[in-house]
Structure formats: structure tokens, C-alpha cells
Amino acid sequence: MVTKTTNRTLNRTNAFILPLPRQVFCYAFYKNQTRKKEYMHKNALDLIQTSKLPYTLTTYQAENLVQHYLFPTRIDLYIKRDDVTKWHEELTTDGLVGKGNLRLLIADEHIFYGAFKRQNLTVVSIAQLIVDLLQEGGVCIEAAEKLINKMEQQAT
């Protein structure tokens, strides 16, 4: 059962659901179609900064750049489907394939909408970052809630 309050919605667990931008809900349909590839690279951030290929950071690294709450244990990047082979070649030159410190999330171009630069790195939109943190789970949920609270404070 969902009940309406002023500008929020309460769900069955009495948790507030904030009205988020349309792109967040559009993205939810595509999330299950996202493919992942994992790598281990000792200088992943340097490689990303010098790469000419388009990307957007999300989850741990992006959150750390935005609000400095989570320790960036892994770097998650959204990349375009057309660039998978190019990224693979760049990463395997000095890195290894397999579970490591870098995860490529292969997605459509819509994921780049609203991206912005922070410390010479491209970060997904704040709304997208919130969705990704909530889906990541664990301590990322707490970081997402802090971002939501910041958005609420800026809106009022």
C-alpha cells in the first residue's frame, strides 16, 4: 500500500520515496541489461584520466568525489557499447582480466546525460549516482541517503 504525503510518498515499510527525475526511472528499465567486465589495473585512475574514450564514474569512486563519504574500494565506469573492445585493449596493456579494482559497466548513451566533471574525472548525474548506490547495497545505501538529504536541503 502506498500513501501520499505532502511531497513524498510512503511505501509499505514506511520509508520515504522521494520524487526523483524521470531519467532515474527510465534508467531502471535498462539496468538489468547492463553487462559488466572486470579488470585489475595498478594505475586505473591515471589510465582513465589519460584515456580519450568516453566514460562516466559511478558508485564508490564517484561518491567519494562528490561527498567524500565512502572509501573508493572499486572503480565502476559506464562505457558505451561501441567502445568495449577499445577499453579492453587499453586495460589489458598493463592490467589483468578478472575480478579486481575496476569494473566496466556497458550501457547505452543515455547514461551520459547529466554527467559532470570533478577533479578532471567525469561523474554520472547525481540522480543516477543515487540509483547506482542504492542498487549496490551495503554502506552505499547510507551514502545514497546522505546525497538525497543534500538534494532536499538544496531544493528548499
C-alpha positions as a printed Julia matrix, in Angstrom:
156×3 Matrix{Float64}:
  0.0     0.0     0.0
  1.34    3.39   -0.95
  0.03    6.59    0.65
  0.69   10.16   -0.4
  2.04   12.76    1.96
  2.9    16.36    1.09
  5.68   15.99   -1.46
  6.81   12.49   -0.52
  5.34    9.02   -0.81
  5.32    6.4     1.96
  5.66    2.76    0.93
  4.71   -0.37    2.91
  7.82   -0.2     5.08
  7.09    3.45    5.92
 10.24    4.5     4.1
 10.03    7.73    2.16
 10.3     7.61   -1.6
 11.45   10.95   -2.97
 10.17   12.18   -6.3
 13.3    11.77   -8.45
 13.86   12.97  -12.02
 12.36   10.97  -14.87
 15.79    9.77  -16.03
 16.14    7.73  -12.82
 13.04    5.72  -13.58
 13.9     5.37  -17.27
 17.28    4.01  -16.31
 15.77    1.37  -14.01
 14.42   -0.44  -17.06
 17.88   -0.59  -18.64
 19.81   -1.6   -15.51
 19.13   -5.31  -15.98
 20.55   -5.1   -19.49
 23.89   -3.7   -18.32
 26.79   -6.04  -18.95
 29.89   -5.98  -16.74
 33.57   -6.71  -17.34
 36.11   -6.7   -14.52
 39.83   -5.88  -14.51
 42.77   -5.33  -12.2
 44.94   -2.32  -13.01
 47.51   -0.75  -10.68
 47.07    2.81  -12.06
 43.41    2.7   -13.06
 42.59    6.36  -12.31
 45.64    7.57  -14.25
 44.63    5.42  -17.21
 41.06    6.72  -17.08
 42.19   10.36  -16.92
 44.53    9.98  -19.9
 42.11    7.93  -21.99
 40.39    9.67  -24.86
 37.44    7.24  -24.66
 34.15    8.45  -23.13
 33.19    7.16  -19.67
 31.34    8.17  -16.51
 32.3     7.11  -13.0
 29.69    5.75  -10.61
 29.31    4.13   -7.15
 32.32    4.25   -4.78
 34.74    6.45   -6.72
 32.04    8.85   -7.94
 30.51    9.15   -4.48
 33.94    9.86   -2.99
 34.46   12.68   -5.5
 31.02   14.14   -4.78
 30.68   13.93   -0.98
 33.75   12.11    0.41
 31.83    9.57    2.47
 32.78    6.15    1.05
 36.26    4.7     0.69
 36.72    4.05   -3.05
 37.35    0.3    -2.93
 36.49   -0.19   -6.6
 36.21    1.99   -9.68
 33.0     1.48  -11.65
 32.82    3.07  -15.1
 29.96    3.28  -17.53
 31.21    2.95  -21.08
 29.48    2.93  -24.45
 28.73   -0.41  -26.07
 30.77    0.57  -29.13
 33.89    1.16  -27.01
 34.11   -2.21  -25.23
 36.94   -3.54  -27.4
 38.92   -0.29  -27.16
 38.62   -0.19  -23.36
 39.58   -3.88  -23.17
 42.74   -3.21  -25.2
 43.69   -0.22  -23.04
 43.12   -2.07  -19.78
 44.89   -5.29  -20.74
 48.04   -3.48  -21.92
 49.21   -3.05  -18.31
 46.41   -4.8   -16.43
 44.73   -8.16  -15.97
 41.28   -9.52  -16.79
 39.2   -10.77  -13.87
 37.76   -9.56  -10.58
 39.82   -6.62   -9.46
 39.69   -2.9    -8.73
 37.95   -1.8   -11.95
 34.55   -2.73  -13.32
 33.28   -1.65  -16.73
 29.51   -1.26  -16.95
 28.48   -1.43  -20.58
 25.47    0.76  -21.23
 23.69    2.89  -23.81
 24.48    6.56  -24.35
 21.59    7.76  -22.15
 23.77    7.12  -19.11
 25.98   10.07  -20.09
 23.08   12.54  -19.74
 23.72   14.96  -16.9
 27.32   13.81  -16.32
 29.73   16.42  -14.94
 33.46   16.88  -14.29
 35.0    16.66  -10.82
 38.79   16.68  -10.31
 39.32   16.08  -14.04
 37.13   12.94  -13.96
 33.63   12.53  -15.44
 30.92   11.54  -12.93
 27.36   10.35  -13.64
 24.49   12.67  -12.78
 23.62   12.88   -9.09
 20.26   11.18   -9.69
 21.99    8.29  -11.49
 24.59    8.05   -8.74
 21.83    7.71   -6.13
 20.19    4.89   -8.1
 23.52    3.07   -8.53
 24.41    3.42   -4.85
 21.02    2.06   -3.79
 21.42   -0.91   -6.13
 24.97   -1.57   -4.9
 23.61   -2.02   -1.35
 25.51   -2.19    1.93
 27.2     1.04    3.02
 26.3     2.56   -0.35
 22.68    2.85    0.8
 23.76    5.14    3.64
 25.79    7.24    1.18
 22.76    7.46   -1.13
 20.57    8.63    1.74
 23.09   11.36    2.58
 23.02   12.5    -1.07
 19.21   12.53   -1.04
 19.25   14.66    2.11
 21.69   17.08    0.47
 19.41   17.34   -2.58
 16.43   18.03   -0.31
 18.3    20.76    1.56
 19.38   22.43   -1.69
 15.82   22.28   -3.01
 14.38   24.13   -0.02
